[in-house]
Amino acid sequence: MNEYPFELRKILLKGKSRKQLESFLESFQLKLDSDVQEAIGIFYSSQSFEKETDEQPERDDLVACGACSDHVIKCIAVREDLQNTGLLSRIVSYFYTRMQDKGIRNIFIFTKPEQGKKFENLGFHCVVKTDKVILFESETNGIRQYTENLRRILPENCVEFGSIVMNANPFSNGHQYLIETALRQSRHLLVFPVKEDRSVFPYDVRYQLIKENIQRYENISLVDGSDYIISSASFPTYFLKENSEVSRIQAELDLTLFGSQIAEPLGINQRFVGTEPFDLMTAEYNSQMRKILPLYGVQPVMIPRLEIQGKAVSASYVRKLLCEDDFQSIKKLVPDATYDFLISDRALPIIKNLKQKSL
């Protein structure tokens, strides 16, 4: 008889297999996240029993599971009566090894607060915790190293900073207006670009366009984005545009992380954001910002959107015009550096991809 009665198998994210996984997670009040790329399950092995007369579970009896999205391990559940049999460690080890083989240095885990001790015992470190969720990372003091590295490149004589977090997909006159307005209200402004590469315009392009469009300003620093600000680790549903209870829980986590782990050590006392007339999820995020950030000494400052001919300027509208090849209209909505990029050969594959996604 097999002394270890379990076998680990990949779970197809479609059809009957997906439904089985979703049902198992629901029994733990968990949901299979939309951005999951790979899932595994631990099942009873049919070779674990010597005789057919043994009282045995079905071979497809799922007893534990886990999933991943990029560098985040999530959707982990282990049947209650098997909590201390090493199944959790096996799931985490599977994904940890695969991610390490891909060159991923810092690995994140989402879980419920009551499960936190188990992941600490596996060598993970708490980044931030709310009433509903806790985020762990594999690196020791990863978040502290990030803020310490930022502090070294910021002006030494400045102890208070304003801040903007922007996706800039792509950088428009609306982003320019937000920055110019924020500069008038802060001693020194920090711009954090969203680093996650889930937008139409890749991170390196978005970063470069921000850099080119702000280079004429003083008292402003463009800093490198990170996994700690609106990322698949801190706020995955941002990229799925889900306006749900899950997105609200994740928004609370992201904002708590920003307030407690980034704003406090850097001396950020303002966060500027444009009002959101279109996207309900972003509007909800802004609403939570007003509740959470003041708890950490950060004042949210809502800036009315720039309007041209009575219409709010937005990156989403610029993308729509790109699909329509309406560069005449686009020229009115973006700064010169952005427009020059959009009409260059470098933008052709991005625009092609955008049009394919819009079909």
VENLINDA-V594980 format. One record per backbone hydrogen bond with DSSP energy under -0.5 kcal/mol. NH is the residue of the N-H (numbers start at 0). CO is the residue of the C=O. E is the energy in kcal/mol with one decimal. If there is no record, write none. Layout:
((NH;CO;E) (NH;CO;E))
//
This chain:
((1;46;-1.2) (4;2;-0.7) (6;42;-2.6) (8;40;-2.8) (10;38;-2.8) (11;9;-0.5) (13;11;-0.6) (16;13;-0.7) (17;13;-1.2) (18;14;-1.9) (19;15;-2.2) (20;16;-2.1) (21;17;-2.9) (22;18;-2.4) (23;19;-2.1) (24;20;-2.5) (25;21;-2.3) (26;22;-1.2) (27;24;-1.9) (28;25;-1.8) (29;24;-2.2) (32;30;-0.8) (35;32;-1.4) (36;67;-2.9) (37;67;-1.4) (38;10;-0.5) (39;65;-2.7) (40;8;-3.1) (41;63;-2.8) (42;6;-2.8) (42;40;-0.5) (43;60;-1.3) (44;4;-2.7) (47;44;-1.6) (48;45;-0.8) (53;50;-1.1) (55;53;-1.1) (60;57;-1.8) (61;59;-1.0) (62;41;-2.9) (63;41;-1.1) (64;76;-2.5) (65;39;-1.8) (66;73;-2.4) (67;37;-2.1) (68;71;-2.3) (71;68;-1.9) (72;107;-3.3) (73;66;-2.7) (76;64;-2.0) (78;62;-3.1) (81;78;-2.3) (82;79;-1.3) (84;81;-1.2) (89;85;-1.7) (90;86;-2.2) (91;87;-2.5) (92;88;-2.6) (93;89;-1.9) (94;90;-1.8) (95;91;-2.9) (96;92;-2.4) (97;93;-1.8) (98;94;-2.7) (99;95;-2.4) (100;96;-2.2) (101;97;-1.0) (102;99;-1.5) (103;98;-2.4) (104;102;-0.6) (106;104;-0.6) (107;70;-2.7) (108;135;-1.9) (109;72;-1.9) (110;133;-1.7) (114;111;-1.9) (115;112;-1.7) (117;114;-0.8) (118;114;-1.0) (118;115;-0.6) (119;115;-1.9) (120;116;-2.0) (121;117;-0.6) (122;119;-1.7) (123;118;-2.3) (124;136;-3.0) (126;134;-3.4) (127;134;-1.2) (129;132;-2.8) (133;110;-2.7) (134;127;-2.6) (135;108;-2.5) (136;124;-2.4) (137;106;-1.4) (141;138;-0.9) (144;140;-2.4) (145;141;-1.8) (146;142;-2.0) (147;143;-2.5) (148;144;-2.2) (149;145;-1.8) (150;146;-2.5) (151;147;-1.3) (152;148;-0.7) (152;149;-1.3) (153;149;-0.7) (153;150;-0.8) (157;154;-1.2) (158;156;-0.5) (160;266;-2.1) (161;187;-2.7) (162;269;-0.7) (163;189;-2.2) (165;163;-0.5) (165;191;-2.1) (168;169;-0.7) (170;167;-0.6) (172;332;-3.2) (175;171;-1.9) (176;172;-2.5) (177;173;-2.1) (178;174;-2.4) (179;175;-2.6) (180;176;-2.4) (181;177;-2.3) (182;178;-2.5) (183;179;-1.1) (184;181;-1.3) (185;181;-0.5) (185;182;-0.7) (188;218;-2.3) (189;161;-2.5) (190;220;-2.7) (191;163;-3.4) (191;189;-0.6) (192;190;-0.7) (192;222;-0.8) (193;165;-2.1) (197;195;-1.5) (201;199;-0.6) (205;201;-2.6) (206;202;-3.2) (207;203;-1.8) (208;204;-2.4) (209;205;-2.2) (210;206;-2.5) (211;207;-2.6) (212;208;-2.0) (213;209;-1.3) (214;210;-0.7) (216;213;-2.0) (220;188;-2.8) (222;190;-2.1) (222;220;-0.7) (228;225;-1.1) (234;230;-3.3) (237;234;-1.5) (238;235;-1.3) (240;236;-1.1) (241;236;-1.4) (242;240;-0.6) (243;241;-1.0) (247;243;-1.8) (248;244;-2.2) (249;245;-2.3) (250;246;-2.4) (251;247;-2.1) (252;248;-1.7) (253;249;-2.7) (254;250;-2.6) (255;251;-2.3) (256;252;-2.5) (257;253;-2.3) (258;254;-2.7) (259;255;-2.7) (260;256;-2.3) (261;256;-0.7) (261;257;-1.1) (262;257;-3.5) (263;258;-1.2) (265;261;-1.5) (266;262;-1.7) (267;262;-2.1) (268;160;-2.3) (269;160;-1.1) (270;298;-1.9) (271;162;-3.1) (272;300;-2.3) (274;302;-2.3) (276;274;-0.6) (279;277;-0.7) (282;278;-2.2) (283;279;-2.1) (284;280;-2.2) (285;281;-2.4) (286;282;-1.8) (287;283;-2.3) (288;284;-2.0) (289;285;-1.5) (290;286;-0.7) (290;287;-0.7) (291;287;-2.6) (292;288;-1.6) (294;291;-1.4) (295;292;-2.2) (296;293;-1.6) (297;292;-1.9) (298;268;-2.5) (298;296;-0.5) (299;297;-0.7) (300;270;-2.6) (301;299;-0.6) (302;272;-2.9) (302;300;-0.6) (303;301;-0.5) (307;310;-2.5) (310;307;-1.3) (312;305;-2.9) (317;313;-1.5) (318;314;-2.4) (319;315;-1.8) (320;316;-2.2) (321;317;-1.9) (322;318;-1.8) (323;319;-1.0) (324;321;-1.2) (325;320;-2.5) (326;324;-1.4) (329;325;-1.8) (330;326;-2.0) (331;328;-1.0) (332;329;-2.0) (333;329;-1.0) (338;334;-2.5) (339;335;-3.0) (340;336;-1.5) (341;337;-2.5) (342;338;-1.7) (343;340;-1.6) (346;340;-0.5) (346;343;-1.1) (347;344;-1.0) (350;346;-2.7) (351;347;-2.5) (352;348;-2.2) (353;349;-2.3) (354;350;-2.3) (355;351;-2.0) (356;352;-2.1) (357;353;-1.3) (358;354;-0.6) (358;355;-0.8))
//
